[in-house]
Amino acid sequence: MDLQLKGKTAFISGSSQGIGFAIAEQLLQEGAAVIINGRNKEKLDQAVAQLRSLGMVSGIAGDIATIVNEIPPVDILVNNVGIFDLQSFFDLTDEDWLHFFNVNVMSSVRLSRALMPFMLEKKWGRIIFISSESGVNIPANMIHYGMTKTAMLSISRGLAQLTKGTQVTVNTILGGPTYSDGVKSAVEQIAAAQHIPADQLKENIFNATNPGSLLGRFLNPSEMAQLAAYLASPLSIATNGAALRADGGVLNTIL
């Protein structure tokens, strides 16, 4: 299927690795030009070099609050940047809550505020929020993270209300447990410390934390990226203001 992305330009936040990197790969393969982003310039330059054979790619290094005014007008915005960790609610400080909100939520607010007016002016554009099933099924040990992912759902739906009469769409992907670079690194470190194979620990962790998964394994970042590429496409015009799942069937609600 031709997703008709040739000639389109995308900016993806937090895309020097993991899900964001996979989305960049997919969009480049479909013919879009892509601007990727990460805080570490060396890692970002390495990611750009890895992607260069696929198409027109460049990078902007830095935190979103710092670089938002450097980003040129684009056709597609993917609000992907995010952080997570496991912490007891009772150990979280005000500073922890504000840090998570600033990185996971305000980065999307800042980017959408800066880039959406151009899309509305030319009456075409795509904004995609990478949220999580944790925004619906809030983990007890990641309440601060789940809160930010719920907030993304609200912002995305609200922004979609501003697109009437245009071909701009705003949608959210509810991602499931994904074996991203960050998760892989953590699993390998724990496995090494416990002197067990990483694949065994990976399976044990997944089965313990996601017993209701219909897929029965971690998602690959590319499986999230394929849905993101469709939502970035002109073919997805009938999907707007929606929260779509790529969760492996973890959520057991109908809607």
N, C-alpha and C positions, 0 to 999 in steps of 0.2 A: 504494500500500500504506500502510495506517495503522500506524505503528510503535508506537502506544499509549503515547506519551510525555507526553501531557497529564497534568498534575498531578505530574510528576517534576521534581526539582531537580538541577542538575549544577554541579560546580565543575571548571573547566579551567585548569590551570596554564600560564603562559606563553602567554596567548591574546589579547594586544592586537594581534597581527598573525599572518600566516602560517598554518600548519596549525591552530594552536589557535583562531585567529579563524574560520577556515572551519568548524571543528567547532561552534563557538558558533552560527554562522549556521544550520547544518543542524539542530541541536537546537532552536533557537528556532522554526524553520519547522515542526518536528514538534510544537510545543506545550509543550516543556519550559521551565521557568524556568532561567536560566543565570547563574552568577557567573563573571566572567572575571578574569584576573590579569595583572599586568605590573609591572615594577620602576619604570617611568617613569609617574608619576601623570598628567601631561599627556597622554601618548600613550594611557594607559588610558581617561581620560575621553573622549577623541576616539573611541575604539573603542566605548565604551558608547553614545555619541550616535549612531554609525553603525548600531548594532544595535537601537536602541530601537524602531524602527518594526516590528520583527519579533516583539516579545513582551516578556516580563518579564526584564530584564537588569540586573545591577548589577556593580560592580567592587571588588576589594580590591587595593590597590597595595602592592608590597613584595616582598622576597625571601621564599621559602617558609619558611625557618628563622625569620623574624621574624613572619610573619603566620599561621602554621599554627593557632595557638590562636584566631584571629579567625574562622575559617571555621565556619559553622553545619553541623549534620548535613545531609548530602545523600544523594540516591539514587544519583547517578552521579558517579564521580571519573575524570577523564581526566588521567593523568600525562603531560603533554606538554612541559613546560619543558625546554629543552636548549640547549647551545652547541656550536659546532664550529669548527675551523680546520684548516689544513694546516700540519703541522710535521714536520720530520725527527725520528725517534725519538731520535737522538743529541743533539739540541738541547733536548729536553724536560727540564725540571727537576722535582725532587720536588714543588715548589709547583704546577707545571702539572698534574701528575697528580692531586694532591689537589684542585685547583680543579675540574677536570672531573668527578671523582668526586663532589664535594660538590654541584655544580649538577645534573648529569645523573642521578645515582643517589640520593643522599641526599634530594633533594627528593621523590622518589617514595616513599622509605622513610618520611619524616616524614609525608607526607600520608596514606599508607595506614594507618600506625599510628594516626593521629588519627581518621580517618573510617571505617575498616572496622568497628570494634566496633559502631557504630550500625547498620550494614547487617546484621551478623550477629545483632544483638539482635532486629531486626524481620524477619529472615530474607528480606530482599530487597535487592538492590543490584547495581551494576555498577562494576567497576574496569577501566580500559583503560590500558595502557601503550603509549605511542607510541615504539616502538623503530625499528630501521632494518635494512635488508639488510646494512649495514656491521657489524652485530653478528654476522653469519654469515660474510660475505665481507670480512674485515678489510682496509681499505685500508692500503698500506704507508706512506702519508704522513699517516694519521689513526689510528694504532694506539691512541692515548689515547682518541679518540672511539669507535672500535669496541669497545674494552674496556667502556666504560660501557653501550653498547647490548646487549652480551652479558650484562652483569650484570642488566639489566632483565628479560631473558628468564628468568633464574634466579629472581629475586624474584617475578615474576608467577606462574610455575609453582608456586613454594612457597606463595604466598598462596592459590592455588586449592585447595591441599590442605586449607586451613582451612575450606572452605565446605561440606563434606559435610553433608547434611541440611537445607540451606537453598536459597533461590533467589538466592543471591549468586553472581556469576561474576566471574572475573578472567582477562582475556585480553590478548594483546599483538598489536599491528599492526607488521609488518615493512615499513616504508615504503621506497619506492625513491627515486631521484633526483627531487626535487620542486622546482619553480620557486617557492619561497617568497619572501617579501619580502626576506629576507636574501640569498638567492642572486641575485635580480633586481638588488638594489642593487650587489652585487659585480660582476656581469656588466656593468652599465651603466657603472660606474666604469672598469673595465678597457677596455671598448670605447671610451670617450671618450679614454682615454690613448693607445690604439692607433689612433685615428681610423678605426674601422670600425663598421658598423652593429651595434647590440646583438643583433639577431636572428641575424645571421651568426655572431657570437662565441658566442652561446648554442648554436647548432647545432653549431659546431665543437667546443666543450667537451664537449657531450653525446656526440657521435660518438667523440671521443678517449677518453673515460673510461668509456663504457658500450657497447662494441661488441657485447655479447651481448644487449642489451635487445630484447625481443620487441615492446614498444610503439613503440620507435624515437623517443621524445621524453621530455622531462621530464613528470612527472605535474603536474597542477594540484592545489593544496591541497584543492579541493572533492572530488576523486576519493578522497583519503584520508578526508575527512570523511564521505563516504557510508558507508564501511565502519564507521567509528566510531559513526555513528548507529545502524546495525543492531545492533552489539554492545551498545549502550546500551539497546536495546529489550527488552521482555519476550519478543519473538519469538525472541530468540537464546538461550533458556534451555538448549538442548542443547549449546551451545558454551561450554566451560569449561576453563581451563588450557591453552588453545591459543595458538599463534603463527600468525596469519593474514597472508598477504602482500597488500600493495598496492604491489608493487615493479616493475610494468611488465614482469615476466618477466626481470629482471636475474639473479636467482638461478637456477642451472641444476641444482640438486639436486632430487630427487623429494620429499623431506620438508622 
